[in-house]
Amino acid sequence: MEAVRLCDVPVVAHHEIFSEGVSDEEWLSFVARKKYIGLTKDERIRVNPLAVESILASGARVVIFSVGPANASELGDLAKVVIPKIVRSVGPRKGACIFKVTRSGALTEFRIPPKRGHTNLGERRRRLFRPGAGRGDRR
């Protein structure tokens, strides 16, 4: 966190706002409302349908540090390299996006799949998790 602050970028740590166990939907919505860029090591966010729906609905901008196990010093060194890239690439974005940072410092964008006509989160959840989904037996 301190390494990010040293890059002259305003930072608000997750634990400064939220208690442990807060839902992804809650912190992602907060990030979007404040027009922050959410930084996380939780790689599951991009494949979690509820988190992706929350990112889309709120317009959150999220960067996943896909670096595996890393200590504070390693993350700090990486932050010095990638924070300027994040500010240039993600900062100007107006809508929902998910980017990934690798251990090498590469920054790439994940494609967020289109909503395909889902009208609400409940309907999207039912379609994503219904038995047999993905096995060619569309109902």
ChimeraX commands (.cxc) that place a marker at each C-alpha (Angstrom):
marker #1 position 0.00,0.00,0.00 radius 0.5
marker #1 position 2.81,2.38,0.87 radius 0.5
marker #1 position 4.45,1.72,-2.51 radius 0.5
marker #1 position 1.28,2.88,-4.24 radius 0.5
marker #1 position 1.21,6.01,-2.09 radius 0.5
marker #1 position 4.83,6.69,-3.07 radius 0.5
marker #1 position 3.69,6.75,-6.72 radius 0.5
marker #1 position 1.79,9.94,-5.87 radius 0.5
marker #1 position -1.59,8.26,-6.28 radius 0.5
marker #1 position -4.38,8.72,-3.74 radius 0.5
marker #1 position -5.04,5.43,-1.96 radius 0.5
marker #1 position -7.80,4.15,0.27 radius 0.5
marker #1 position -7.16,0.71,1.73 radius 0.5
marker #1 position -10.00,-1.81,1.87 radius 0.5
marker #1 position -9.63,-2.21,5.66 radius 0.5
marker #1 position -9.89,1.58,6.14 radius 0.5
marker #1 position -13.49,1.48,4.87 radius 0.5
marker #1 position -14.81,-2.03,5.28 radius 0.5
marker #1 position -14.77,-4.73,7.91 radius 0.5
marker #1 position -13.62,-8.24,7.08 radius 0.5
marker #1 position -16.10,-10.33,5.16 radius 0.5
marker #1 position -17.71,-7.54,3.14 radius 0.5
marker #1 position -19.23,-8.82,-0.10 radius 0.5
marker #1 position -17.59,-8.21,-3.46 radius 0.5
marker #1 position -20.76,-6.49,-4.61 radius 0.5
marker #1 position -20.57,-3.97,-1.76 radius 0.5
marker #1 position -16.93,-2.95,-2.18 radius 0.5
marker #1 position -17.14,-2.95,-5.99 radius 0.5
marker #1 position -20.17,-0.64,-5.89 radius 0.5
marker #1 position -18.33,1.64,-3.47 radius 0.5
marker #1 position -15.29,1.75,-5.77 radius 0.5
marker #1 position -17.49,2.68,-8.72 radius 0.5
marker #1 position -19.43,5.39,-6.83 radius 0.5
marker #1 position -16.18,7.03,-5.71 radius 0.5
marker #1 position -14.67,6.62,-9.21 radius 0.5
marker #1 position -11.74,4.70,-7.73 radius 0.5
marker #1 position -9.83,1.92,-9.40 radius 0.5
marker #1 position -10.18,-1.25,-7.33 radius 0.5
marker #1 position -6.96,-3.21,-6.86 radius 0.5
marker #1 position -7.23,-6.83,-5.73 radius 0.5
marker #1 position -5.33,-10.11,-5.65 radius 0.5
marker #1 position -8.59,-12.08,-5.82 radius 0.5
marker #1 position -8.42,-13.68,-9.27 radius 0.5
marker #1 position -11.84,-15.30,-8.80 radius 0.5
marker #1 position -13.58,-11.93,-9.26 radius 0.5
marker #1 position -13.38,-12.14,-13.05 radius 0.5
marker #1 position -15.10,-15.55,-13.14 radius 0.5
marker #1 position -17.60,-14.98,-10.32 radius 0.5
marker #1 position -20.93,-14.21,-12.07 radius 0.5
marker #1 position -22.20,-12.07,-9.19 radius 0.5
marker #1 position -18.99,-10.02,-9.04 radius 0.5
marker #1 position -18.95,-9.55,-12.83 radius 0.5
marker #1 position -22.60,-8.50,-12.73 radius 0.5
marker #1 position -21.77,-6.03,-9.96 radius 0.5
marker #1 position -18.86,-4.63,-12.00 radius 0.5
marker #1 position -21.12,-4.21,-15.03 radius 0.5
marker #1 position -24.02,-2.72,-13.09 radius 0.5
marker #1 position -21.90,-0.26,-11.14 radius 0.5
marker #1 position -19.34,0.59,-13.81 radius 0.5
marker #1 position -16.44,-0.40,-11.54 radius 0.5
marker #1 position -12.88,-0.39,-12.83 radius 0.5
marker #1 position -10.92,-3.30,-11.36 radius 0.5
marker #1 position -7.29,-4.39,-11.62 radius 0.5
marker #1 position -6.40,-7.92,-10.51 radius 0.5
marker #1 position -2.83,-8.51,-9.36 radius 0.5
marker #1 position -2.35,-12.01,-10.76 radius 0.5
marker #1 position 1.01,-12.62,-9.14 radius 0.5
marker #1 position 0.52,-15.73,-7.04 radius 0.5
marker #1 position 2.07,-15.72,-3.59 radius 0.5
marker #1 position 3.93,-12.44,-3.12 radius 0.5
marker #1 position 5.16,-10.66,-0.02 radius 0.5
marker #1 position 4.72,-6.94,0.67 radius 0.5
marker #1 position 8.18,-6.11,-0.67 radius 0.5
marker #1 position 7.54,-7.91,-3.98 radius 0.5
marker #1 position 4.14,-6.26,-4.35 radius 0.5
marker #1 position 5.70,-2.89,-3.56 radius 0.5
marker #1 position 8.35,-3.32,-6.26 radius 0.5
marker #1 position 5.68,-4.38,-8.75 radius 0.5
marker #1 position 3.45,-1.45,-7.80 radius 0.5
marker #1 position 6.22,1.02,-8.63 radius 0.5
marker #1 position 6.30,-0.39,-12.17 radius 0.5
marker #1 position 2.59,-0.89,-12.84 radius 0.5
marker #1 position 0.83,1.97,-11.07 radius 0.5
marker #1 position 1.82,4.49,-13.77 radius 0.5
marker #1 position 0.54,2.02,-16.41 radius 0.5
marker #1 position -2.71,1.58,-14.50 radius 0.5
marker #1 position -3.20,5.34,-14.19 radius 0.5
marker #1 position -2.61,5.78,-17.95 radius 0.5
marker #1 position -4.64,2.78,-19.16 radius 0.5
marker #1 position -7.44,2.31,-16.63 radius 0.5
marker #1 position -7.75,5.83,-15.22 radius 0.5
marker #1 position -9.37,7.42,-18.29 radius 0.5
marker #1 position -11.90,4.60,-18.70 radius 0.5
marker #1 position -15.48,5.66,-18.04 radius 0.5
marker #1 position -17.18,2.29,-17.73 radius 0.5
marker #1 position -16.79,-1.16,-16.30 radius 0.5
marker #1 position -13.52,-2.92,-16.99 radius 0.5
marker #1 position -11.30,-5.64,-15.58 radius 0.5
marker #1 position -7.54,-5.59,-16.07 radius 0.5
marker #1 position -4.87,-8.04,-14.94 radius 0.5
marker #1 position -1.31,-7.33,-13.80 radius 0.5
marker #1 position 1.19,-10.17,-14.04 radius 0.5
marker #1 position 4.33,-10.71,-12.00 radius 0.5
marker #1 position 6.34,-9.38,-14.96 radius 0.5
marker #1 position 4.42,-6.09,-14.85 radius 0.5
marker #1 position 2.31,-6.69,-17.94 radius 0.5
marker #1 position -1.13,-5.05,-17.87 radius 0.5
marker #1 position -3.86,-6.66,-19.98 radius 0.5
marker #1 position -7.60,-6.20,-20.22 radius 0.5
marker #1 position -10.08,-9.04,-19.78 radius 0.5
marker #1 position -13.10,-9.00,-22.04 radius 0.5
marker #1 position -16.30,-8.81,-20.04 radius 0.5
marker #1 position -18.90,-10.96,-21.81 radius 0.5
marker #1 position -22.00,-9.09,-22.99 radius 0.5
marker #1 position -25.12,-9.44,-20.90 radius 0.5
marker #1 position -27.07,-11.08,-23.76 radius 0.5
marker #1 position -30.46,-9.66,-22.88 radius 0.5
marker #1 position -30.65,-10.58,-19.20 radius 0.5
marker #1 position -33.08,-8.27,-17.53 radius 0.5
marker #1 position -31.99,-8.61,-13.93 radius 0.5
marker #1 position -29.45,-10.28,-11.69 radius 0.5
marker #1 position -31.89,-12.98,-10.54 radius 0.5
marker #1 position -32.65,-14.03,-14.11 radius 0.5
marker #1 position -28.93,-14.00,-15.00 radius 0.5
marker #1 position -28.13,-16.13,-11.94 radius 0.5
marker #1 position -30.86,-18.65,-12.84 radius 0.5
marker #1 position -29.54,-18.99,-16.40 radius 0.5
marker #1 position -25.90,-19.29,-15.33 radius 0.5
marker #1 position -26.48,-21.87,-12.63 radius 0.5
marker #1 position -29.38,-23.97,-13.87 radius 0.5
marker #1 position -28.75,-27.71,-14.07 radius 0.5
marker #1 position -27.43,-28.78,-17.44 radius 0.5
marker #1 position -26.24,-25.31,-18.44 radius 0.5
marker #1 position -23.32,-25.50,-20.81 radius 0.5
marker #1 position -24.08,-29.02,-22.04 radius 0.5
marker #1 position -26.01,-28.06,-25.13 radius 0.5
marker #1 position -29.48,-28.57,-23.64 radius 0.5
marker #1 position -30.74,-25.00,-23.78 radius 0.5
marker #1 position -34.23,-24.56,-22.41 radius 0.5
marker link #1:1,2 radius 0.2
marker link #1:2,3 radius 0.2
marker link #1:3,4 radius 0.2
marker link #1:4,5 radius 0.2
marker link #1:5,6 radius 0.2
marker link #1:6,7 radius 0.2
marker link #1:7,8 radius 0.2
marker link #1:8,9 radius 0.2
marker link #1:9,10 radius 0.2
marker link #1:10,11 radius 0.2
marker link #1:11,12 radius 0.2
marker link #1:12,13 radius 0.2
marker link #1:13,14 radius 0.2
marker link #1:14,15 radius 0.2
marker link #1:15,16 radius 0.2
marker link #1:16,17 radius 0.2
marker link #1:17,18 radius 0.2
marker link #1:18,19 radius 0.2
marker link #1:19,20 radius 0.2
marker link #1:20,21 radius 0.2
marker link #1:21,22 radius 0.2
marker link #1:22,23 radius 0.2
marker link #1:23,24 radius 0.2
marker link #1:24,25 radius 0.2
marker link #1:25,26 radius 0.2
marker link #1:26,27 radius 0.2
marker link #1:27,28 radius 0.2
marker link #1:28,29 radius 0.2
marker link #1:29,30 radius 0.2
marker link #1:30,31 radius 0.2
marker link #1:31,32 radius 0.2
marker link #1:32,33 radius 0.2
marker link #1:33,34 radius 0.2
marker link #1:34,35 radius 0.2
marker link #1:35,36 radius 0.2
marker link #1:36,37 radius 0.2
marker link #1:37,38 radius 0.2
marker link #1:38,39 radius 0.2
marker link #1:39,40 radius 0.2
marker link #1:40,41 radius 0.2
marker link #1:41,42 radius 0.2
marker link #1:42,43 radius 0.2
marker link #1:43,44 radius 0.2
marker link #1:44,45 radius 0.2
marker link #1:45,46 radius 0.2
marker link #1:46,47 radius 0.2
marker link #1:47,48 radius 0.2
marker link #1:48,49 radius 0.2
marker link #1:49,50 radius 0.2
marker link #1:50,51 radius 0.2
marker link #1:51,52 radius 0.2
marker link #1:52,53 radius 0.2
marker link #1:53,54 radius 0.2
marker link #1:54,55 radius 0.2
marker link #1:55,56 radius 0.2
marker link #1:56,57 radius 0.2
marker link #1:57,58 radius 0.2
marker link #1:58,59 radius 0.2
marker link #1:59,60 radius 0.2
marker link #1:60,61 radius 0.2
marker link #1:61,62 radius 0.2
marker link #1:62,63 radius 0.2
marker link #1:63,64 radius 0.2
marker link #1:64,65 radius 0.2
marker link #1:65,66 radius 0.2
marker link #1:66,67 radius 0.2
marker link #1:67,68 radius 0.2
marker link #1:68,69 radius 0.2
marker link #1:69,70 radius 0.2
marker link #1:70,71 radius 0.2
marker link #1:71,72 radius 0.2
marker link #1:72,73 radius 0.2
marker link #1:73,74 radius 0.2
marker link #1:74,75 radius 0.2
marker link #1:75,76 radius 0.2
marker link #1:76,77 radius 0.2
marker link #1:77,78 radius 0.2
marker link #1:78,79 radius 0.2
marker link #1:79,80 radius 0.2
marker link #1:80,81 radius 0.2
marker link #1:81,82 radius 0.2
marker link #1:82,83 radius 0.2
marker link #1:83,84 radius 0.2
marker link #1:84,85 radius 0.2
marker link #1:85,86 radius 0.2
marker link #1:86,87 radius 0.2
marker link #1:87,88 radius 0.2
marker link #1:88,89 radius 0.2
marker link #1:89,90 radius 0.2
marker link #1:90,91 radius 0.2
marker link #1:91,92 radius 0.2
marker link #1:92,93 radius 0.2
marker link #1:93,94 radius 0.2
marker link #1:94,95 radius 0.2
marker link #1:95,96 radius 0.2
marker link #1:96,97 radius 0.2
marker link #1:97,98 radius 0.2
marker link #1:98,99 radius 0.2
marker link #1:99,100 radius 0.2
marker link #1:100,101 radius 0.2
marker link #1:101,102 radius 0.2
marker link #1:102,103 radius 0.2
marker link #1:103,104 radius 0.2
marker link #1:104,105 radius 0.2
marker link #1:105,106 radius 0.2
marker link #1:106,107 radius 0.2
marker link #1:107,108 radius 0.2
marker link #1:108,109 radius 0.2
marker link #1:109,110 radius 0.2
marker link #1:110,111 radius 0.2
marker link #1:111,112 radius 0.2
marker link #1:112,113 radius 0.2
marker link #1:113,114 radius 0.2
marker link #1:114,115 radius 0.2
marker link #1:115,116 radius 0.2
marker link #1:116,117 radius 0.2
marker link #1:117,118 radius 0.2
marker link #1:118,119 radius 0.2
marker link #1:119,120 radius 0.2
marker link #1:120,121 radius 0.2
marker link #1:121,122 radius 0.2
marker link #1:122,123 radius 0.2
marker link #1:123,124 radius 0.2
marker link #1:124,125 radius 0.2
marker link #1:125,126 radius 0.2
marker link #1:126,127 radius 0.2
marker link #1:127,128 radius 0.2
marker link #1:128,129 radius 0.2
marker link #1:129,130 radius 0.2
marker link #1:130,131 radius 0.2
marker link #1:131,132 radius 0.2
marker link #1:132,133 radius 0.2
marker link #1:133,134 radius 0.2
marker link #1:134,135 radius 0.2
marker link #1:135,136 radius 0.2
marker link #1:136,137 radius 0.2
marker link #1:137,138 radius 0.2
marker link #1:138,139 radius 0.2
view
